[in-house]
Amino acid sequence: MVAWNDYKATAKERGALALELYIVESTPQNGAEAVKTALPDHLAYQRRQELSGALVLAGPLSDPSGETMVGAGMIVYRAASMEAARALAENDPMHLAGARSFSLRKWLVNEGSLTVSVGLSTGQARLA
């Protein structure tokens, strides 16, 4: 395996975006009721992180079949360091309450596309 920063430098050299983000996989620990109870505070926290610019994307995950909602989620943070991303995840009310535990990883975004449509007269935005 190669050191993360060496790989990131190589990606930049070959012209990749090399945008470093942080992925949180949030997994239920104490049943559906604990998740439901923590959800309003969790969503308010997510909204604050979105407004601050720290939250990139977030949402629920299905089970491996894609058929069942299991109360798990994925969160993508923009942060200055692994420690800063960990603090964001630790302070999420879902994790503080023990409703979910989490794992944290760096993610290097190199490829892909994103389309944003903004209606100038309507003020509406669409992400595709």
C-alpha positions as CSV (number, residue, x, y, z in Angstrom):
1,M,0.0,0.0,0.0
2,V,1.1,3.6,-0.6
3,A,1.0,6.5,1.8
4,W,-2.2,8.6,1.4
5,N,-0.4,11.9,0.8
6,D,1.9,10.3,-1.8
7,Y,-1.2,8.9,-3.6
8,K,-2.9,12.3,-3.4
9,A,0.2,14.0,-4.9
10,T,0.3,11.5,-7.8
11,A,-3.4,12.0,-8.5
12,K,-2.9,15.8,-8.7
13,E,0.1,15.3,-11.0
14,R,-1.9,13.2,-13.4
15,G,-4.6,15.9,-13.5
16,A,-7.2,14.4,-11.3
17,L,-9.4,16.6,-9.1
18,A,-7.9,15.1,-5.9
19,L,-10.5,16.7,-3.7
20,E,-10.1,15.3,-0.2
21,L,-13.4,14.8,1.7
22,Y,-14.4,12.6,4.6
23,I,-16.9,9.8,4.6
24,V,-18.8,8.8,7.8
25,E,-20.7,5.6,7.7
26,S,-23.2,5.8,10.5
27,T,-24.6,2.4,11.8
28,P,-27.6,1.9,14.2
29,Q,-26.6,0.6,17.6
30,N,-29.7,0.6,19.8
31,G,-32.6,-0.2,17.5
32,A,-35.0,1.8,15.4
33,E,-36.6,3.8,18.3
34,A,-33.2,5.2,19.3
35,V,-32.6,6.4,15.8
36,K,-36.2,7.9,15.5
37,T,-35.7,9.7,18.8
38,A,-32.4,11.2,17.8
39,L,-33.5,12.1,14.3
40,P,-34.9,15.6,14.8
41,D,-31.7,16.8,16.6
42,H,-29.6,15.0,14.0
43,L,-31.3,16.7,11.1
44,A,-31.0,20.1,12.8
45,Y,-27.3,19.5,13.3
46,Q,-26.9,18.4,9.6
47,R,-28.7,21.6,8.6
48,R,-26.2,23.7,10.6
49,Q,-23.3,21.8,9.1
50,E,-24.7,22.4,5.6
51,L,-25.1,26.2,6.3
52,S,-21.5,26.3,7.6
53,G,-20.2,24.6,4.5
54,A,-19.0,21.5,6.3
55,L,-21.7,19.1,5.0
56,V,-21.3,18.1,1.4
57,L,-23.8,15.2,1.1
58,A,-25.8,13.0,3.5
59,G,-28.6,10.5,3.5
60,P,-29.8,7.1,4.5
61,L,-28.4,3.8,3.2
62,S,-30.4,0.7,2.4
63,D,-29.5,-2.8,3.3
64,P,-27.3,-4.7,0.8
65,S,-30.4,-5.9,-1.1
66,G,-31.5,-2.3,-1.7
67,E,-35.0,-3.2,-0.5
68,T,-35.0,-2.3,3.2
69,M,-34.3,0.9,5.1
70,V,-32.2,-0.1,8.1
71,G,-31.5,3.2,9.8
72,A,-27.9,3.5,8.6
73,G,-26.6,6.6,6.9
74,M,-23.7,8.1,5.0
75,I,-22.3,11.6,5.6
76,V,-19.7,13.4,3.5
77,Y,-17.9,16.2,5.2
78,R,-15.5,18.9,4.0
79,A,-13.0,19.4,6.8
80,A,-9.4,20.7,7.3
81,S,-8.2,17.4,8.8
82,M,-9.2,13.9,9.9
83,E,-9.4,15.3,13.5
84,A,-11.8,18.1,12.4
85,A,-14.0,15.6,10.5
86,R,-14.0,13.2,13.5
87,A,-15.1,16.1,15.8
88,L,-18.0,16.8,13.3
89,A,-19.1,13.2,13.5
90,E,-18.7,12.9,17.2
91,N,-20.8,15.9,17.8
92,D,-23.7,14.6,15.7
93,P,-26.6,14.1,18.1
94,M,-27.2,10.7,16.5
95,H,-23.8,9.6,17.7
96,L,-23.8,11.5,21.0
97,A,-27.0,9.8,21.9
98,G,-25.6,6.3,21.1
99,A,-28.3,5.7,18.6
100,R,-25.6,5.1,16.0
101,S,-21.9,4.4,15.9
102,F,-19.7,5.6,13.0
103,S,-16.6,4.9,11.0
104,L,-14.6,7.6,9.4
105,R,-12.5,7.5,6.2
106,K,-10.8,10.0,3.9
107,W,-12.2,10.0,0.4
108,L,-10.2,11.4,-2.6
109,V,-12.6,12.5,-5.3
110,N,-10.9,12.1,-8.6
111,E,-13.5,11.5,-11.3
112,G,-17.1,11.9,-12.0
113,S,-19.6,14.6,-13.0
114,L,-22.2,16.7,-11.3
115,T,-24.9,18.7,-12.9
116,V,-26.6,21.7,-11.2
117,S,-29.5,23.6,-12.9
118,V,-30.4,26.9,-11.4
119,G,-33.6,28.7,-12.5
120,L,-32.6,32.4,-12.5
121,S,-36.1,33.7,-12.5
122,T,-37.5,31.0,-10.1
123,G,-34.6,30.7,-7.7
124,Q,-35.0,26.9,-7.9
125,A,-32.1,24.6,-8.1
126,R,-32.0,21.0,-9.3
127,L,-29.1,18.6,-8.8
128,A,-28.7,15.7,-11.2
